[in-house]
């Protein structure tokens, strides 16, 4: 039975049992405490723990999952994989133990012709909590399972909880007996004994876990906690491992050999020439490839991109492990273009969205492979050198400092270094590596602190926030001027009671209209007027700790003390220019997504007065025509006067509306959603914006470029800055139109092309004339050759206006004219554009005497102040001062004399 068929049968079966069929949630978990969706029940946790009311009494799904905590074991055991599918059925206050057991038994044992999985009932075992009499009686008396195949286990082995006070309960687990060829019997005499070793686990395969959420647990650690009583609303959540069921029904030994993975392994065999099953280490690498290619496909499909942190790092590691496994199998060419399409064709039946998204997915994966190939080329030789040095000294440990250098300089992840070291019998000093990494982080933090806080210890800011008992209210969304109070004053990071002008100060206000730099938006500037005549010019506003807004500036007049009243006023014109840039950034982001697809997600931004910068994830250059379309789209929408609104709502509500959020960014329970044009653009954003798009005026994209692997940057001018730039360009076009004598600006390109072509034609004519002139001079120059130590030497300065190409032609012509009867060395020099050039040519007879052109040139080029190189018969140098050409030619003569004396 195909894996996709198991997927389909599951949903069809539970649909007939009145379950709501819920689509798989993305692999990127909505739970900020975990990177990925790691189990089928994760999307249903709020209903299980009771923080939200379930919208349906019962549900079923086949959930995509990723687990990478055992990634080193992938391929080395038959049970570890990264991507897997968990089929689950759920009840929220509806059916309980008996219903869950009945459904599971029916689906497992109903014949395949009848829509079930068709497992042999005599091969099914059930494990149950030793105190769960209700489940035990039902499974033995109602279902009729032989009590010898029902195993009672203690709570620490078969109980589920969230790890904290809340719902908890026993499990009931279905296992399939593969037979004695896979391990020992689980029964000794009449007493069931459940094997705990890996050999036993290979025989009795757990395929379905039924979790009975029955109790309220109290405080405790591990499984040592009290059960405080039964829940008012009991729940069921279950998980059937689709891949495990697939390899049992398909008659293969493990998950790597099922129909959704093994064809990728077959393709890897075809590319590498290795045979699965012939060599243990080859098998490990082939399994890694089969597993990781599929996982990378599914992660990129759900919006993850390779990176150096969080989810991006996991994806990068999966792709790179697969690529490196192909190289270890002897295949060093690009492999992902051959492997990824195979995986897509296997998964698309269950996940049809892969077809439409595959162009984007493949671009991202192929670019990551290419980047890693470059990393391997540079880093592997360095690694080999370090290993060689360690082994030469008889060592067994690769120093952590070397591992850090590989990571920091050559892009080698530490896990790759550890894997490679293990393959050659070495360990890595992980403690020393971590120490070096920590030192680097501390240096980076110190540098950042120096830029923003002048090396101030953040402890003082934490103390201020704690003393005030809550966040400082930001009133700048609606107010430009606020009457407030000075709460604290700092000088050089130290709290002070009072400061006299002039002084650099930091001020904490009770409330403020000043926006602190964050989310890519620059800080506000302005003034704080103090009771008694004091005046602070605010240059910067920061949040050194979350919740605390600190105003930094110059006390110009009077004094400032804690407790005094103040009027805080922002530079409204500057704020307006920044707001226009910020709203324009949202519009450019949405327009990029419209043109390039939803994979073009934000990677950073900066909004400053009259200018915006937007960084986004995309694997290739954006064509100029596409940028023009984006610019046109944005400016059209500006004319439409779209309304810009903001709302406070829960994070779940925001996501349900489709609001864009940054991967890896931490958000609170309540978030601010900024919408443009109703539902055209929605993003989570704490910054300031204009009221409608018409206030922006104009947006002009200035260009697009790469700023790192898979990250592009768009720069744009906004509002008055864009108008001024366009005005300058218009004036320039007018001047060119007049200078080039064309009737209209539209004729300029053709006129410039015509002039450019004429210049090229003239340059060719000049080059031809120079060549003819030099050839005409060659006969005369031959007569100037002299004999030096038995060698015919012709050393000549051609003068100005002769490039290296003409000098090479002349040198070869002169060498030919001087013949092969005796040793000949030709040195001709010239200069063009203030740069000297020198060409040396020798014939075969001269080379037999040890006169190699390259060797002669090195000394001559040094005398000229330049450098160069070449072969024994001809060499070229340049870059020196034209005034030093005579010295270079003299050096050639000396080199000939020295060589002949030797």
N, C-alpha and C positions, 0 to 999 in steps of 0.2 A: 504494500500500500504506500503510495507516494506521500511525502510529508505534507504537501499542500492538500491532499485528500483528508488526512487526519485533521488538519486545520478546518476544512470545510465541514466535515462530519460533526466535529465538536459544536460548531455554531448551529448547525441544522438541528442537532439533537436537543440542545437546550432551548432553541426557539420553540420547539414543540412542547416544552415544559414551561411555557409562559415566562421565560427569562427575557429581560431587555438585552438585546445584543449590542454591546458597547465596543466601538472601534478601539484598536490599540492606541494608547497614548504615545507621544513621542519618546524616544530614548532619552532625550534631555529631560530630566525630572523637574517637575514644578516644586519639589521639596528642596529648599536651599541647603539642607544638611547632607544631601547626597548628590553626586555628580550625575548619575544616570538612574534610569528606572531599572531596579535590580530584581524585581519580583512582580508577578502578576497582580498582587494585591495593592501595590503602591498607589495607583490612582484612586483606590477605594478607601484608603486609610481614614480620611475625614468621616466617612459614614460608619466605619467600624469602631473608631474610638469615640464617636458621638459628637464631634465638634460641628458637624453639619448633618442636616437631615437628608437621607438618601432620597433621590427623586423617583425611585422605583423600589419595590420590595425585594426583587430578585434580579440578578444580572449575570451575564456570561461574556467572556472575552478571550481572545488569544493575544497576549501582550508581548511585544518585543522587549527584550531585556539585554543588558550588558553587565557582566561582572569581570573585573580584571584584577582582583586581589590575588588570584593564583595564576597569573599570566605565565610565570616561569614553568609551571607544570603543563601548560598547553602542549600537546603533542607527545609528552612523556608518559601520560596516563591515558586511559581510554574514557575518562569521565570529565576532564576539565576542558571547557570551552569558554570563549568570551561572549559571543552573541548566542542567544538561545530564545526559544519561544515558550512561554508559559501559558497553557490553557487553564482558565479558572472559572468556577461558578460561585456565586455569592448570594447570600441571603441576609437581609437586614430586618430582623424581627419577624421573619416569615418562617420558612421551614427550618428545622434544626437537625440534630444528629441523625435521626432515623431517615429523614428525607435526603440528607447528603449521602448517607451510606447506600440508600436504595438507588439514587441516580447513578452513583459511581459503579455499583455492581451491574446495573443494567447496561450502561454504556460499555463497560469493559467486556462483558460476556455475551452481549447480543451478537449474533452472527454478522459477518460483514455484509451478507446479502440483506440483512434486516436493518442495516444502517449503523451497527455498532463496530467495535474493534475486533471482536471474535477471539478474544483470549480464552485459552483452555481454563475453565474454573478450577481444575485440579492442580494448576500450577500457580495459583494466586495465594498469597499470604497476607495477613493483616496484623499490624502492630498497634497496640492500644495502651493507654495509661492504665496502670495496674489498679487504680481506684475507679476507673470509669466503667461501672457495672452496666449502665444503660447501653453503651456501645457494644460491650462484650456480649450481652444477652442478645442484642439485635443481630449482630453479625453471626452468632452461632445458632440461635433459635429461629430467627425469621429468615435470614439469608441462607442459613444452613451450612456455613463454612465449617469444615472439620476443626474442632478445638485444637487439634495438634498443629494446625497452621495459623493459629491466632497467638501472638506473642505479647505478653504483658510486660511493659517496661516502666521503670521508675520515672518520677517527674522530671529529673534533670536530663532525661534522654528524649522525652516526647511531649514537651510543653512549649507553648508559644506565648510570648509577651512582647511588649514594645520596648522593654529595657527601662521602663519607669512606671510609676503608679498609673493604673488604668486597666484596660481590658487585658485578659489573659485566658488561656484555656488549653485543654489537652488536644492532642492530634490523633487522628486515625490514619495510618499509612498503608497503602497498597503496594505490595512487592510482587515481582514476577520471578519464579524459580526457573533459571535457564538450564538446570540439570547438573548432575554430578561432575561432568567434564569441566565445569567452571569453578568448582570449589567443593568443600565438605558439606555434608548434610547439616541442617540446622537443628536436628532432633537427636538427642542422645537418650535412648530408652524412651520413657514416656514424658520426659521433662523438656520442654522447648528451651533451647539455648540459641540466642541470636548472635551470629558471628560479627565481631566488630572489626576484624582485620580486612585489608584490601582484597585478599583472596576471596573471602566470604562475600564481600560487597560486589565482586564481579559475578557471583552466582545469583544472589537475591537482589535484584535491581528495584530500587524504589521508583515507582512510576507516578504515584498520585498521593498527595498529602492533603488530608481533610483537617482543617483547623476549626475547632469548636470554641468560639469566643464566648465563654460561659461565666467567668469569674471576674471580680474586681480585685486586683492585686495591690498590696501595700508597698511601703518603702523596703528596699533591700538591694543586694548586689547579686549578679549572676542569677542563679535559680533559687537563691536563698531569700525568699520573701514570703510574707503571709498572704493567704487568700482571705479577703475581708467579707466575702459573701458573693452571691450570684448577681449577675447583671439583670436589670429590669428588661432590657432589650438584648437578646442574645443574637449573635451573628454567625454566619458561616463564610469562610473564605477557603478556597481550595486551589491547588496548583498541580497540574499534570504536565510533566516534561515532554513536550512534543518531540524533541530529538531522541529522547530515550525510547519513547514508544515507537518511533520510526525505525530505529535500528533493530528493535526486537521484532517488529512486523516485517521488516525487509530481510531478516535473516543474516545480518552482518554483525561483526563483532563489536563495533563501537560507533559513536556518533560521527566520526570523521568519514565513515564509509557509506553514509546515507546519501540519498539522491540529491539533496540540496548542497552537498559539500564535495563528494568524491569526484564529480566531473572536473572540478578545479584542480584536484590532485592529479587527475589523468592528464590535464593540460600541462601541468608542471612537469610530469614525467616526460611528455612529448618534447617539451622545450629543453629539458636538462639531459635526457637520455638515461636517467636513473629509473629504477624499477621499484615500485612500492612493494614492500615485503622482503626485499633481498638484503637490506642492510638496516640495522637498528637505528643508527644515527640519521641516515637518509630518510627513514620513515618519520622521525621526529620533525625534520624540516618540512617534509611534505604535508604533515598534519598541521603544522604552524601556518603554512601557506593557505591550505584549505579553509582553516578557521578564520585567520586574520583578514583575508581578502573579503570574505563575507561580512565580517564585522565592520571593516572600513566602509564598504558599500552602504551598509545600513546607517552608520553614524553620519556620513556625509549627507545621505538622503534626508536625515532629520535636522540638518542645519549646522552640524559641527564642522569646524575647519581646523586643519593642523595648526598647532601653536606650541608655545613653550610652557604653558600653564594649564592646569585644570583639565577640562574635557579635551581641549586641543592637543595637549601633551599626550593624553591616552591615545587619541587617534594617530598622532604622529608616530608614537611608539609601535602601534599595530602595523602601520604601513611599512615602517622601516624594518621591523622584524621579518615581515614577509619578504621584502626585497632582499634582505641579507640572507635569508634562508635559500632563496634562489641562487644567490652568488655562491653560497657554500655547497650547493649542488652542482656547481660548475657552470652556471648560466649567468654571464655578466652583462648581457644586453638588457634593454628595457623590457620588463616582464609584465607590468600592470596592464599595458594595452592588450595583452593576450589573455590575462587571467580575469580581469574585472568584468568584461562582457559575458564571460561564461557564468560567473556568479549571478550577474543581473538576470540572465535568461532562466536561471534556476529559481530565483526568488520572485520573479515578476508575477507568477500565477497567484501567489498569496498577497503580494503587495503591488498592485497594478500601477501605483503612482511612480514606481521606479522607472518606467518607460519614459515618461515625459521629463523626468528629472535627470536622466542619465547623462545628457550632454554636460550639465553642470557638475554632476558627480565625477565624471571621468576627467574633466579639466582639472579639478582640484586634486584628485588622487595622482594623476600623471605628473602634475607639477611638483608634488611632494616627492615622488620617486626620483625625478630628475635632480631636485635639490639634494636629496640624500646620496645620490650617485656622486655628486661633486664632493660632498662631505667625506664619503668613503675614500675617494681618490687621494684627498689631501691628508686625512687623518690616519688611514691604515698604515702608511709607511712610518708615521711618527710612533704609532702604537707598537709596530714591529721592532722599531729601534729601542723603545723602552723595555720591551720584553727581552730583547737580546741582551741588554745591559744587565737586567736583573738576573737572568740565567747564567751569564758569564761569571757573576760573583757568587753563584750558587744559591741565590735567594729564591724564596717561594712566595713573596708578597710584592705586588706592584704598588709603589708608593702612592699615597693619596694625593701628593702634590702633582705627580704626573697625571693621575686621573683627572684632577681639576684642570690642568693645562689642556688636556684633550677636550674637556667639556667647554672650557671658557674660550679657547683660541680656535679650536677646530670643529666645534659643534658636536662632539661625540657625547651623547647622553651617558650618564654614569651606568645605567643598566646595560647599555651596549658594551661599555668597557668591561663590566663585570662578567658578562656572558663570554666575551672574547678571551678574557683572562682565564676563565674557567676551562675553556676549550684547550688551552695550552698548559694547564696544570698549575695556574697561579691564582692566588687570592688578591683582592684589592683591599688596601687599607682604607676601609670605608669611614672610620672615625676621622682620619686625617683629611679625607675628602670633604666630609661634612664640616670640619673645622675651617678649611679653606673657603668653602661656600659661605659659612657664617661670617667670616671676616669680610668677604666681598659684599654681603648684604649690609653689614654694618657700615662699610665705607659708603655704599650707595645711599643708605639712610642718612649718614652724616652729611653727604653732599647735598641731598635734598633739603635737609634741615638747615644747612648753611644758606641755601637760596631763599628759603621761606621763613625761617625763624632765627637766623643768625646764631645757630648752635644752641638755642634756648632749650633747656630741659623741659619736655612736655609735661612733667609731673606737676608743674605749677598750674598749667591749664586744666589738668584733670582736677586739681584741688579747687580751682575757681568754679568749675562746672558743678562739682559736688556741693560746694557751699551754697550756690544759688538754688540748687534743688530742681533743676530742669533746664530745658533748652531755651536759648534766647529767642524771643519772637522776632521773626523777619516780617516787616510790614511793607516791604518794597514792591510787592505786586500791585498795590493800590496807592501808595504814598511816596512822594518824593522828599517830603520834609516831615520829621517826627520830633515832638517834644519828648525828651527822655532824661535819663539820669546816668552819670558816670558811675559805674559800679567798681571798676578797678583800673589802676594805672600801672604800667610796667615800663622800666627803662633797662635795657640790656638784659632782658629776661628776668628781672627781679622786681617784685612788688614794691611800690613806693607810696607814701601818703600824699605827697605834693611835689610838683615839678615846676620850675620857673623856665620861661622862654629865654633863649632858644634851646630846643631839645628834640631829639628823636624819641617818640613815645609809642607805646601800644595802649589802646584804650578799649575796655569792655563796657558796652552800654546796656542798660536794662532792656531796651528794644531798639530796633534800627531799621532804616530804609535801605542800608547799604548791602548790596549783594556780595557775598564772599565767593571768591573764585572757586568754581566747581563745574563739573559736567561739560568742560570745554569753554564755558563762558568766563571772560575776564572779569575781574573784580570792579566794582564801582569806585569812582573817585568823587571827592567833594570836600565839604567843610563841616566841622563841628564847632559851633559857637557856644562859648561857656559863660555862665553867670559870672559877672565881674569883669568881663571884657576879654577873656582868653579866647584864642582862635587856633584850631588845629586844621592844617591842610592834610586831608586823607589821601594817601598815594596808593594804598593797597589794603585789601580786606581778605582775611584768610580764616579757615576753620582748622586750627592746629589739632583739635580733638573734636569729634562729632558732637554737635549741639552747642558749641561755643564759637561766637563770632568775634574776631579780634580786628580792630581798626588800627592800621599802622600809618604813621605820618609824622609831620613836623609841627611842633608847637611853636607858632610864629609870634604870638603876643600873649602877655599875661601869664597866668598859671593854670594848671589843671590839678584837681584833687579828687579823690574818691568821694562820692556823695553829692557833688555839685550838679545843678540842673544844666541841661544842654539842649541845643537845637541842632539836630543832625540833618544836613541837606546834601543830597547827591547832585552831581553834575548831570542834570536831566538831558542835556543835549547829547552827552557821551552815552548815557544809558540808552537813549532812543536809537543811536547808531548801532549799539551792540545788540539791542533787541531786534532791529531789522536784520542784522546778520544772523542772529540765532534762528529766527523764523525762516529765513532763506535757507539755512542749513537743513531744517526739517523738510523743506520743499525739494531741495536737491536730492536728499536721501530717498524720498518717496519716488521721485522721477527716475533716479538710478535703478531702483527696484523694478519700476515699470519696464525699463528698457533692458536691463541685464538679468532680471529674475530676482526672486526673493533671497537668493544666496548672497547678494551684494549687501552684506550687513555691516553696520557701523563698527569701526575699530577705533574711533577717536575723533575729536573735533576741536576747533578753536574758533570762538566768536569774538572778534574785536571790532572797534569802531570802523565801519565801512569795509570790512574784509571778513571773509570766512574761509576756513580750511576744514575739509571733510575727508577723513580716512575711512576706507571701506575694504572689506575682504573680497578680492576678486583675483583670479589666477592669471590674467593676461591684460595687456594694454587695451584701453577703451578706444575704439576708432574715433577719429576726429568727427566723422559724420554723426556718430551716436552722441558725442558731446554737444554738437550743434542742436540735435533733436531735444536733448535734455534742457539746454539753455532756452530753446524756443518754448518748450512745454512750461517751464517755470515762469517765464515772462508773460505767457498767455494767461496763466492763472493769476498773475499779479493784477492784470486788468480786470479779472472777474470779481475782484473785491471779496475773496473768500473770507469768511469770519473765522477768527482764531479764538478758541475758548479753552478753558481749563476746568477740570473737575477733580475732586477728591473722591477716591473710592478704594475698595479693597483690591489687593493684588490679583485675586482670582477674577474679580469683576473686570479688571482692566485687561487681563489676558483673554477673557471671554469676548471682549469687544475687539480683540485683535491688536491691542496696543503693542508697539515694538519696544522690546527691552534689550539691554546689552547682556550677552552671555557672560556669566561669571560675576555680574554686578549684584550686590546684595541690596534688596529692597525691604522696607518695612511692611507691616500689614496694610497700612493705608498709604496710597501712592497718589501722585498728581499726574493726571493724563492731559496732555495738550493735544487738541484736535484742530485740524485745519480743514475748512470746508465740510464740516460735519464728520463724515467717515472717510474722507479721502486720505488723510494722514493722521495717524494716532501714535503718539510716543509717550513713554514714561519720561517726564522731564520736570526738573525743579527750577529751570531758568526763567528769564523774563522774555516776553514776546510782544509784538505789535497786536493791535486789536483786529486788524484786517490786512490782507495781503497787499492791498493797494498802497498802504503806507510805506512799503519797502521801496517802491519806485522802479529800480532796474537791478537785474542780476547779470553779471558778465563773467562767464567761466574763463579763467586765464590759462588753464592748462591742467594736464593730468600726468602723473608719473608714478613709478614704483618707489616705495620707501622701505621695502623689505619683502621677504618671501610671502607671496600671496596677499600683500596689502598694497593698495593704491591710494593716491592722494589727489584730490581735486581742490584747486585754489580758485577763489572767486572774489570779485569786487561787488559791493552792494551799495545801493542808494546813490548818494552824492559822489562817492568815490568812483562808482561805475560810470556815472555821467561825465565826470571830469576826464576819466581815461578815454571814454568814447569821443569827447570833444577834442582831446589831443590827437587822437588817431584821425579824426575828421580833418583837422588842420594840416596834419602831415600829408594826408591824401590830396588835399587841395594844392599844397606846395608841389608835390610830385606831378600832379596833373598839369600845373603851369610849366614846370621845368622841362617836362618831357613832351610838351606841346601836343597833348591829346585833348579831344573834345569833351570827354566825360570820364568819370572815375572808372566806369566799367571797362574802358579800353586800356587801363593801366597794365593788367596782367599780360596782355598780348604784346604791348609795347616793351615791357621789361624783358619778356622772353626773347623778343627780337633783338634787343640790345645785347642781352647775354649771349645769344648765339653768335652775334657779330664779334664780340670780344673773344669767344672761344676760337672762332675762325682766324682771327688776327693772331692769337697766341700760337696757333698751329703754324701759321705762316712765318711768324718770328722764329719759332723753334726750327723750322726747316731752313730758314736763312742762316741761323746760328750754326746749324750742323754743316751746311754747305761752306760757310766761312771757315769753320774749324778744319774741314777736310782740305780746303784750299791751302790752309796754313800748315797742314801736316807735313807736306813735302819739304817746306822750309825748315820746320822744326826738327826733322830727321837729321838735317845737316848740322844742327847744334849739339847733337849727342857727343859726349866725350867718353874717353876710356879711363876707368878707375879700377886699378888693380886687376886688369884683364877683363873687366866687365864693361859692356857698352851701357852707359847710364844717360838717360834723358830725363832731366828734372826741369819742369817749366811751370811758371805761374801764368795762366791764361788771362787772369784779370777779372773784372766785374761783369756780372750779367750772365754767368755760366753756371748752370746747375749740375748736380751730381750725375744726372742721366747723360748729359752731353760730355762730361768728363770721362765717364766709363767708355762711351763710344770712341772718344779721342784716344784714350789709353790703349784700347785694343787695336785701333788702327795703327798707332805708332809702333806698338810691339810687332804687328804683322809686317810693317814696312822695314823694321830693323832686322827681320829674318831670324832664322834658327841656327845660323852657322856659328855663332859665338854667343856667350851668355849676355842676356839683355834684361835690364830693369828700367821700367818707365814709371815716372812719378809726375802726375799733372795735378795742379791745384787751381782753384778759382773761388770766387765768392759771389753770393746773390742774397740780397736782402740783409746784408750785414753779417752773414754766416759763412764761414770758410768751409771748403770741402776739398778733400784730397783723395785721389785714386792711385793705387800702385798696381802694376802688372809685371809679371816676370815670365820669361819663356822657359822651356824645358831644360835647356842647358844651364841657365842660372839656378834653377831649382836643384839640379844635380850637385851644384856647388854649395848648397845649403841656403840659398837666398829665397826664402819663402815670403811672399807678399804680405801675408798676415802678420808675420813676426816683425818685418820692417815697419809696417804701418803703426804698430802699437807705440813704438818710440817716437815716430814722426807726429802722430796725432797728439801725443802728450806734449810735445814741443809746441804744437799749434794751440794747445789749450782745449782740445776736443777729445773725442774718442771714436773707436770704430773697430772693425774686425772683418774677417773674410777668410778665403781659402789660400792655399800656397800660390795659386796662379794669379789671383786677383783679390784685392782688398780695398775697402772704402771706409773713410772716416770723415768726420765733420763736426761742426758746432763751435769751432774755435774762432778767435779774432782774426780778421783778414790781415791785420798788420803783422801777424806772427807766421804767415805763410812762408816767408824766406827762412825762418828758423826751422820749419818743418822740412823744407827741401834740403837744408843743410844736414838735418838729422838723417835723411835718407842716404845722403852721400857717406856720412860717417858709418851708418849701418852696413853699407856695402864694403867699405874699407875694413871694418872690424871683422866681418864674416870671412873675407878673403885672407886676412892675417891668421885667423883661427884655422 
